[in-house]
Amino acid sequence: MSEQVLDLTAENFDETVKSGVTLVDFWAPWCGPCQMQTPILEKQVAPAMSGRAKICKVNVDEAQDLAARYGVRGIPAIFLFKDGEVVQQFTGLQRGDALVSALEAALGA
């Protein structure tokens, strides 16, 4: 896991997403598309958003309550939060430029 991509758990989730813009990738280690999404987040999205937005991951096997809270049915599921509220969500493998554009929009850039 990249230093720029944070692992979230039930213990630190709410505190992390409550302020600013945060991208959260709900994933699982057995999910092929999730494994393809990780390098996109680490190599494209996180560097582009460094210092402006938080890029995070939630392992749905370890945080089933969080996945249920947000109605995650398919993974990867990516949620954009602004000040604790979901402003956009994606299901399935996403391109890095699409995620960066969505984050830029959430930041008001």
C-alpha positions in Angstrom: 0.0 0.0 0.0 1.3 3.4 -1.0 1.9 6.0 1.7 -0.4 8.3 -0.2 -3.3 5.8 0.0 -4.7 5.3 3.5 -6.3 2.1 4.8 -9.5 2.9 6.6 -11.3 0.8 9.2 -14.5 1.2 11.2 -12.3 2.9 13.8 -10.9 5.7 11.6 -13.4 6.0 8.8 -15.8 8.7 10.1 -12.9 10.9 11.3 -11.1 10.7 8.0 -14.1 11.5 5.7 -15.7 14.2 7.9 -13.7 17.1 6.4 -12.4 18.0 3.0 -12.6 15.8 -0.1 -12.0 12.1 0.3 -12.1 9.2 -2.3 -12.8 5.9 -0.7 -12.3 2.6 -2.7 -14.3 -0.3 -1.2 -12.3 -3.4 -2.3 -11.4 -7.0 -1.4 -8.2 -9.0 -1.9 -10.0 -11.7 -4.0 -11.5 -9.2 -6.4 -9.6 -9.1 -9.8 -10.9 -5.6 -10.9 -10.0 -4.3 -7.4 -6.4 -5.5 -7.9 -6.4 -3.6 -11.2 -7.8 -0.4 -9.5 -5.1 -0.3 -6.8 -2.2 0.8 -9.1 -4.4 3.4 -10.8 -5.1 4.9 -7.4 -1.5 4.7 -6.2 0.3 5.8 -9.4 -2.2 8.2 -11.0 -4.9 9.5 -8.6 -3.0 9.9 -5.3 0.0 11.8 -6.8 -2.4 14.1 -8.8 -4.3 14.9 -5.6 -1.4 15.1 -3.2 -2.2 17.5 -0.4 -5.6 18.4 -1.8 -7.7 15.3 -1.3 -7.4 12.1 0.7 -7.3 8.8 -1.2 -8.4 5.8 0.9 -9.3 2.1 0.7 -11.7 0.0 2.8 -11.3 -3.8 2.7 -14.9 -5.0 2.7 -14.0 -8.4 4.2 -12.6 -6.6 7.3 -15.2 -3.8 7.4 -18.5 -5.4 6.4 -20.5 -2.9 8.5 -19.0 0.1 6.5 -19.8 -1.7 3.2 -23.4 -2.3 4.4 -23.8 1.3 5.7 -23.0 2.6 2.2 -25.0 -0.1 0.3 -21.9 -1.5 -1.4 -23.1 -4.4 -3.5 -20.4 -4.7 -6.2 -16.7 -3.9 -5.9 -14.6 -2.0 -6.6 -17.0 0.7 -5.4 -15.6 4.1 -5.2 -17.3 6.9 -3.2 -16.4 10.6 -3.2 -17.0 12.4 0.1 -17.0 16.1 0.7 -17.2 17.1 4.3 -18.6 13.7 5.3 -21.3 13.5 2.7 -21.3 11.3 -0.4 -21.2 13.5 -3.5 -20.5 10.8 -6.2 -20.1 7.1 -6.5 -18.8 4.7 -9.1 -19.0 0.9 -9.4 -16.5 -1.2 -11.3 -13.0 -0.5 -12.5 -12.5 3.3 -13.1 -9.9 5.2 -15.2 -7.5 7.4 -13.3 -8.3 10.5 -15.4 -12.1 10.1 -14.7 -11.4 9.9 -10.9 -9.1 12.9 -11.0 -11.7 14.9 -12.9 -14.4 13.9 -10.3 -12.1 14.9 -7.5 -11.2 18.2 -9.1 -15.0 18.9 -9.5 -15.6 18.1 -5.8 -12.7 20.4 -4.9 -14.4 23.2 -6.9 -11.4 23.5 -9.2 
